[in-house]
Amino acid sequence: MTAPTVLAEPVGRFSAARTIGRGLEEAPVLRQGLGVTWMFAAIGATGRVVLPILLQQAIDRGIVNDGGVRVGLVAVLAAIAAASLLISGLASRQAILRLGARSEQALFHLRGRLVSHIHRLSLADHNEERRGALVARVTSDIETLAQFFQWGGLAWLLNGPLMLLVASVMLAYDWILAVVAFALAAPLVFVLRSMQQRLVRAYERAREDNGEMLASISEVVAGAETIRAYGAGEVYGARASEAVEKRAKSQIRAGIIGALLYPAGEIFSTLTVAGVIVVGVARGPSAGLTAGAMVGFMFLTYRFLEPIAEFTEVLDQTQSAVAGLRRVLGVLDLPVGPPAATDPIPLPPGPLAVDVCGVSFAYPTRGTATSLDEAVLRDVDLTIPAGQQVALVGATGSGKTTLGRLIARFADPTVGEVYLGGVPLPRVDNADLRRRLVVVSQEPFLFDDSIAANVGFARPGTSLAEIESVVRDLELDDWVGSLPEGLMAGVGERGEKLSAGERQLVALLRAGVADPDVLVLDEATSSVDALTEVRISRALQRLAAGRTTIAIAHRLSTAARADRVLVMERGELVDDGTHAELVAAGGAYARLYDAWIAATSVQDAPT
């Protein structure tokens, strides 16, 4: 079994700063009012710096002086300290509130952009990536960013101004002691840099393994019925356990590297304070250092080192957030496919003709150039007049579904052009295309809601009376009437409460509400019982009337009712005509028809 392709991460080679810069570009709301937020953070930092200065003044002027303790001065300084703490706390709180609100707005915007972008990716991107890995981008990777903003982002915002301010005051107090403190703390920067690089790689691996784990678990959960039916729980359970274990190991490795950061910061903090004390005592009062200045400088040194020690913890979370952001940006960097029309041309009113001109198509493989050596369609030319009902048949893998996807513009041809109503599909506005052309797939997706909700979403604002009208038009009122709750009946997750045929009936009602001019039906009557096939066939006849209809048919009874039959074989159009003409011609369609008749006879034979 081939391993699934992992989403490319084109920003992975960039530094953390470059990645964060890209994130700010994608979520500009974070930059709004950032200057004001930083101002509040600076005011909060100033209050914390004032305290060591007031302490120095209290010791030198209020306690250690020839006149004894000056209680009044100490009380005034204490009041100033209390006011400073209050103002500092209020300013810090405002900075936290502003950053918190901006970050939530930014994550809301980023999550919405990500979901929208995923829906606009090409079929190739969706085919190459398991759904669980894409879900991980929207859920766990974004949640990692949310956790970072709740603590790490605040630390960077509040501690950055504090370090700059404290360093300035330290230099003003005694530049020699300041240089000693900076020199002893400097090696920590290089230690952190080295460990940061290891953390980047470790957390990127952990985020990738987390996506693979979610993909494996989602497959086991979604395929529980099939796994139980074939007794394959042990095999797929082992695969899921392997993915969980792999994720755990990578997360533990990243955690171990991150755990080394905190003691490293503590060691350098202790050495720095000890060095400052030794140098300060050695210089003594002769250098102008009073007892209060020495105590105040020690407090300033602690103030300077506190953010560094906290950064050692924050850096761990920061690298996890940067890894998650890289993966999110990796999805946003994938080009949408097919691209939107830059200069759209309106489609003409009424039924639309379909023209396929010299089309060849090969599914692209990410990271390599597309080659027609593995093309699934080759030099297909055909014209479907407006209002004609066409059946597209062929063996499995013949290219009929791919041709239907190109006509619906789920992908663009590698070579050639598809026209709708005389307009090249790349020049058709996507919203206009989706209004005028509807695809009913072989396995329609149903939301966990009522039948009415699953039908009505095809045209927002559709009333229940309008849905009931479509039910009558498609002659499905007998089926709806047989349901205990009628159109209000719940379908369950992915329509599990309905049979495969009933899910098709809901999809046809959905198409009827959309009221398209072109209808593409992909195996709409496959895997259904005889009664449901009658209902589907009856509904299809009503639905196709007056519309250009392309039915990708597996059962040739569908082809027999069509105005025209197109036969695909190994990616090429090999037969084109009416059912009777092609059966009489004895070509590819006649062979398919004879094989189908023989298979049907065997199935219907008494046992």
Buried (B, 14 or more C-beta within 10 A) or exposed (E): EEEBBBBBBEBBEBEBEEBBEBBBEBBEBBEEBBEEBBBBBBBBBBBBBBBBBBBBBBBBBBBEEEEEEBEEBBEBBEEBBEEBBEBBEBBBEBBBEBBBEBBBBBBEBBBEBBEEBBEBBBBBBBEBBBBBBBBBBBBBBBBBBBBBBBEBBBBBBBBBBBBEBBBEBBBEBBEEBBEBBBEBBEEBEEBBEEBBEBBBBBBBBBBBBBBBBBBBBBBBEBBEEEBEEEEBEEEBEEBBEEBBEBBEEBBEBBBEBBEBBBEBBEEBBEBBBEBBBEBBEEBEEEEEBBEBBBBBBBBBBBBBBBBBBBBBBBBBBBBBBBBBBBBBBBBBBBEBBBEEBEEBBEBBEEBBBBBBBEBBBBBBEBEEEBEEEEBBBBBBEBEBBBBBBBBBBBBEEBBBBBBBBBBBBBBBBBBBBBBBBEBBBBBBBBEBBBBBBBBBBBBBEBEBBBBBBBBBBBBEEBEEEBBBBBBEBBEBEEBBEEEEEBBEBBBEEBBEBBEBBBBBBBBBBBBBBBBBBBBBBBBBBBBBEEEBBEBBBEBBBBBBEEBBBBBBBBBBBBBBBBBBBBBBBBBBBBBBBBBEBBBEEEBBBBBBBEEBEEEEEEEEEEE
